[in-house]
Structure formats: structure tokens, C-alpha cells
Amino acid sequence: MDIILLIGSLALILVAAELFTNGIEWFGHKLNLAEGAVGSVLAAVATAMPETLIPVIAILGPVLLGGVATESSHAVGVGAILGAPFMLSTLAMFVTGIAIVIYTRRGRRTTDMRVNTGVLGRDVAFFIVGYGVAIGTAFLPQELSSLKWVAAAFLVVLYGIYVRLHFTDTAEESDPEELNRLHLTRVRALSGPRMLEIDVLPGAHSVTGGEPRMGIVAAQVVLALGLIIVGAQIFVGAVEHLSTVIGLDTTILALIIAPIATELPEKFNSVLWVRNGKDTLAMGNITGAMVFQSCLPTVLGLLFTTWTFSPDSAIHFASAAVAFAATILIFGGMLLRGRLSAWTLLIGGPLYLVYLYLALFTDLGAVAA
């Protein structure tokens, strides 16, 4: 049954990702937003919801229900918070790079990526600063633990500045004809004149052109988000049950298995965008999610868990070290040379395997277990 749920939820997420990428492009076009705002903020935050729910439920759920959060729930919450940037900077990059290589072999594109290095460079800078502050607080001595509140406030303000910068960027010139038709308008009942911004001549019996109205665009985005969240929750539930059956440790589940499931929307969105040559949207969807995860969910860890580096939590914080290494190796060359290649994204794969080895087969992972 778990296998059926896994396959079904994957299919649901894939369909939802196609609806979402199509809808969010139209959404950005209607609001005349720059690609950075669409990919790094709107798409990134929206598709980050599934993985953000895990630490919220694990850390705040017991308290909101009148109970007390346990050490186990804290471990799951911290693991999920740290697991998201790790997965995005390694596995999501690797999957996107593989997709580009495959599309190149099929003659659809080249391995050189057409990205706005300014947008991605900004994302990387905010991620390094935000995640650096969040991780740095874990090494504060006990007598300076009150500084975690200062760090939490700084992270919230930092993300606000990041969003503002993206939304004040000048929008690129775009042609509606370059956008794929909004999928909901393919439904006959939703393709009438009320859904399109055109003038219909008296006596006309059909509508063949015109932009979709903002209402139907927003409806498709909301529908897609709902399907993504439902699909991700079904996938995570099936993975958790399957992990219990085979006796997998909860720490490994929180750090490795659950983030893979909840990062699927970003991976699918980026694969769909690179297929169409929209590389800034594809990469911004990942790097923007990295910034979001480094600035906001980490606040939960800082304020409501024992966010402190120790031998027991070393494997958790080792994932942050790998995330930093992957980000610097992948985007350092881009900032120096002014270009990005799909081959560079593949660096994330070996780094992910290195961490997997540390977590499963060394004393570092054994201590956490």
C-alpha cells in the first residue's frame, strides 16, 4: 500500500508542479514582476510550504495542542530545518543538472545556462549571511544564549529586505505569446469571454485568443499549491510508515528521507523550467527557497528548541557545512566567470553521497542515533 501511495503522490506532485509553473509565470506577467521576484520569492516560498510544515508541526504542534514538545520532536524539527537547505543545495541542484544534460542530449538545449547572475548572486549572498548567522548561534556559550533573540529578529528583517529588493527590480520585457496557454483555460467551461481579457464581437460564438484574467490565474496557482501540499503530505506519510516498518531511525528520517519528499515540488518545478529554457526561474526557485529556509524556519529552531551544537547534534549541523560547501563550489565559479553550466550543478550529487555516508556508516551518525 505504501508503494502505491508513493507512486500516486509523486504523480500528483508532478501534475501540480506543471500547473504551478504555468500559473506562476502568468501571475508574474500580470503583475509585471521581474524573474527574480517570480522565481526566487513567489515560487520559492509557495513550494517551500510542505517542508516548512514539518518543523512547525514537530516543534509548535505539541505546545499548541496543550502538551509539551519532547526531545524527539525537537530532534525531528531541527533535522527538518537543517535538512531543507542541505537537500536544496545538493540533491535539487544535482537533479536539475541531470535534467539539463538529458535535455541537451535530446537536442532541446545546451548545458550552458542562461541565467541572471545578478539575481542568483544576490540569492547566494543572502543565503550565506542568513544561514551563517543561524548556524553561528548554535555555537554561542550558554551565558550569551539571549543573543538568539537578536539573531532571530535579524533573520526576519534580512528576509524582508531580500523580498523588497526582488520586488523593486525592473521587470524584463516579456511577450505573452512566449508563455504557454494557461492550463485552466483549456477546460471548455473556463475558456469563455468572462475568463479572458478580450473584447468579444456581437454574435461571436467562440473565443480563440486573449490573456486570462487575474482571477483564473490566481485560481490555478492556489489549486496547484493545494495539490502540492496534499501530495507532499501523502508522500511523507507513506515514507514515515515505510521507515517505521523497516526500523529506520527518526533522525535519519528527519534529515534525509523527509526533506527528499518535501523538496520534490522545487525539483519538479526546476526541471520543468529548464526544459523550456527558463533557467533563471528554475535556479531562482531553488536558491530563493534556500534563502527562505535559512531565514524563517531557522527562527523556530533558535527560539523554541535547544539550538546548540553538541556531539548528539553534530550530524545535524554537518549538513549545514555540506550546504555551505555545495553553494560555494557551485556558485563561486558563476560569480567569477559570469556564467553557469549544468555540469557545475552535478557537484551536489557527490556531496550528498558524502553526507549520506557520514550519517549512515560513521560514528558521527551513530551518536545521533
HELIX and SHEET records of a PDB file:
HELIX    1   1 ASP A    2  LYS A   30  1                                  29    
HELIX    2   2 GLU A   35  GLY A   36  1                                   2    
HELIX    3   3 ALA A   37  ALA A   43  3                                   7    
HELIX    4   4 ALA A   44  THR A   47  1                                   4    
HELIX    5   5 MET A   49  PRO A   55  1                                   7    
HELIX    6   6 VAL A   56  LEU A   60  3                                   5    
HELIX    7   7 GLY A   61  LEU A   64  1                                   4    
HELIX    8   8 GLU A   71  MET A   87  1                                  17    
HELIX    9   9 LEU A   88  ALA A   92  3                                   5    
HELIX   10  10 MET A   93  ARG A  105  1                                  13    
HELIX   11  11 THR A  117  GLY A  136  1                                  20    
HELIX   12  12 THR A  137  PHE A  139  5                                   3    
HELIX   13  13 GLN A  142  LEU A  144  5                                   3    
HELIX   14  14 LEU A  147  PHE A  167  1                                  21    
HELIX   15  15 PRO A  176  GLU A  178  5                                   3    
HELIX   16  16 HIS A  183  ARG A  186  5                                   4    
HELIX   17  17 ARG A  188  LEU A  190  5                                   3    
HELIX   18  18 PRO A  193  MET A  195  5                                   3    
HELIX   19  19 MET A  214  ILE A  246  1                                  33    
HELIX   20  20 THR A  250  ILE A  252  1                                   3    
HELIX   21  21 LEU A  253  ILE A  257  3                                   5    
HELIX   22  22 ALA A  258  THR A  262  1                                   5    
HELIX   23  23 LEU A  264  ARG A  275  1                                  12    
HELIX   24  24 ASP A  279  CYS A  295  1                                  17    
HELIX   25  25 PRO A  297  PHE A  304  1                                   8    
HELIX   26  26 PRO A  311  SER A  313  5                                   3    
HELIX   27  27 ALA A  314  ARG A  337  1                                  24    
HELIX   28  28 ALA A  342  LEU A  345  1                                   4    
HELIX   29  29 GLY A  348  PHE A  361  1                                  14    
HELIX   30  30 ASP A  363  ALA A  368  1                                   6    
SHEET    1   A 2 ASP A 112  MET A 113  0                                        
SHEET    2   A 2 LEU A 340  SER A 341 -1                                        
SHEET    1   B 2 LEU A 196  GLU A 197  0                                        
SHEET    2   B 2 GLU A 211  PRO A 212 -1                                        
END                                                                             
